[in-house]
Amino acid sequence: MQDHLTMEAIAHELHTSRSSVSRLLRQARANGLVDIQIRSPLNATSRLDYTSEILRRFGDAFGAHIEQFPVQTFFDDPATKRAFWRERGVTRLLEMQARINVALFGLGSPFSKVPSHVYARGYLEDEDFTALSAAGVVGVVGD
């Protein structure tokens, strides 16, 4: 059954017992008819899809145009940043940035079970965390 129904809901739909559904699913798995997979919410693709959906809904709710920039924005070498900023896709976004009224930028959370790349890769120093805390930064819009 599609739509992620519980065994109880499937039993109700098939006019049978939950134990019968369990037995049928066990047989179907044994015969290769059913493949049950667990996909971690920590999977990068799932997280990106989830974040994209949240942003899309935000845009729909507020009549906003959403433009994601899912790339590294912290650089150790200023020359690397300047080179990156010359890329066609990036220049398009920078030109768009000059015309926008509101921009939302997420840094993630250092306290999350799955910290954002900004925190996990050590882009920020202790004084950066202090400044973010003092500014009242508490969460993430997209990561």
VENBEL-V572315 format. One record per pair of residues at least 12 apart in sequence whose ideal C-beta (glycine too) atoms are under 7 Angstrom apart, sorted by sequence separation. I is the first residue (numbers start at 1). J is the second residue. D is the distance in Angstrom with one decimal. If there is no record, write none. Layout:
BEGIN
i=<I I>
j=<J J>
d=<D D>
END
This chain:
BEGIN
i=<55 7 7 52 110 48 69 116 67 116 67 107 109 109 108 107 106 106 108 106 104 106 74 74 42 68 55 51 51>
j=<68 21 22 68 129 70 93 140 93 143 96 137 139 140 140 140 140 141 143 142 141 143 118 123 114 142 142 142 143>
d=<6.6 4.7 6.0 6.8 6.7 6.8 5.7 6.4 6.5 4.2 6.2 6.6 5.8 5.9 4.6 6.5 3.9 4.0 4.4 4.8 4.5 5.3 6.6 4.1 5.3 7.0 5.7 4.5 6.6>
END
